[in-house]
């Protein structure tokens, strides 16, 4: 066992038995919270370098760490984790989980940091439709048509034959 989630409203503690745990409302999640304000796949808990991280999975009602909304953040031992409005205390020992030296960075996916706006990372703004497409849904690929900036013929053809030549020489890249 790598730690436990202790419900602050009462109830049995939830053992953390895997390195990566999906929390949500649906039965296929590792930890199932059957509340209407919990998204079907609400967040992920990831154990890295002996420390737990929470990653919001674009949930409707968000994740808070010690009262602050987060999308990707290290959860230190004893911290309060709010999944929607349901409060838990995360208890674990980083040394028992393999931590060596000082705590790692606050954000698990530092390389992905520039892919989100500051507003999204703070949990204030939801991802745009374009980002949602990149995250998980597939869209058909449409070829891009680019008209060459330099026409092969004069800009204003005067006769019908010049017009035909003008349009036949346009280049599409």
N, C-alpha and C positions, 0 to 999 in steps of 0.2 A: 504494500500500500504506500502511495506517494503523498498522502495527506488526506484531509477530509473537509467537506463543506458542512458547516454547522448552521442549520436554519435559526435565525434570530427570533422568529416568531414561535418557536417551539417545534418539536418533531425530531425524528431520528437523524443522526448525522449521516452524510453520504460519503462513502469511501471513494477515494480517487485511485483507481487500480490500473489505469493506462496512462501512457505519456501524452495522449491526445484524446480529448473528450468533447463530444458535441452535446450541448445543452439546448433543449427545446421542448415544444409541446407534442411533437409527433412520436409515435412508438419506435421509430427507427433511430432515435437519439440515444446516446449512452446514458444521459440523465434526463428523465422525462418529468417535466413540470406541467401538469394538466391545468393550466390557467389560461383564460381567454386573452389576457394581456401579454402572454409569452408567445413569441413567434414560433413557427413550426421548427425552424433551426435558428435559435436566438444567438448563441455565441459558442466559441470554441475555447477550451482551456488547454494550453499547450505547456508541457514541461520541457524547459530548455536550460542547460547549464545549472540544474538543481533548483531553478525557480519556476514558478507558475506564471504564465501570461494569459490574459483574457483578450480575445479578439471578437469584436461584434461582427455578426454575420449579416449586416444590413437589416437589423431587426427594426420593428416599428417603434417599440418603446425604449430601446437602448439599454446600455449597460453603464453602471456607475461604479466607480472605485473610490471608497471613502467620500461619497457624496458628489464626486466630480464625474461627469459623463466622459467616457473614453471609447475609443474604437480599437486600440491596440496598446496594451500597457502591462508592465510587470506588476504582479500582485504579490506584495511582500507578506510574510507570515503574520497572521492576526488581522489582516486588512478586511474591511467590510466590502462585500461585493453585492451590488443590487442588480438582479436580473429582472428587468422591468421594475416592479415595485416590491419584489420579494428579496429580502435581505438575508445574506449568508456571511459567516465568518470563515475565511479560508485558513486552516491550520495545517502547518507542515514544517519540517526542519530541512532547510536547504542543504546542510552538510550530509544528512542521511540520503538525500536525493542526488548527491554527487557534486555539490557546489564546492569550488576551490577558489580562494582569494576573495576579492571584493565582489559585490553584486554586479551582474551584467547590466547592459543598458536598459533604459525604461521601455524601449520599443523593440518588439521581436523582429519585425520586418523593416529594419532601417533602410534597406535598399528600395522598398516600396514607398518611402516617405514622400517622394516628389510626385507620386502618381495621384495624390489626394490634395485638395486644397486645405488650407489651415482650418477653414470652417467645417469641412467634412471630418478632419482628424479630431477636432474638438467635439464632434457629435452634434453640432448646431445645424448643419446642413446635410441633406441626404444626397447620395451620389446622383449625378445627372443620368438621363436615360441612356446616353451614349456609353457612360461608364458601366451601367448595369448590363448593357449588351456585351461589353468586353469581359465582364465578370462571369457571366454564365449563359446567356441565351445566344443562339446562333441567328444570324441574319444573312440573307442571300447577298452574294457579292455582285455588285453592278460595275460594269466597266466604266472607267472615267473617260470622258471625251474632252480633250483639250484642243482648242483651236489655236493654231500657231499665231503668235503675235505679229509675225512678219508675213504679210500676204505675198504670194508669188506674182500678183498682178496689181495694177493700179487700184487704189481704194474705191474710186468712183468710175466704174466702167460706163461708157456712154452708149455703145450699141449693144444689140442683143447678142451678137457673137462674142463681144468682149465680156458680157455678163456670164455667158456659158464658160468661157475660158477662166474667168475669175473664180467661179465656184468649183470648177473641176480641179483647180490647182490648190485649193485649200488643203492643208495637211492636218490630219488628226493623229496626235501622238498617243 
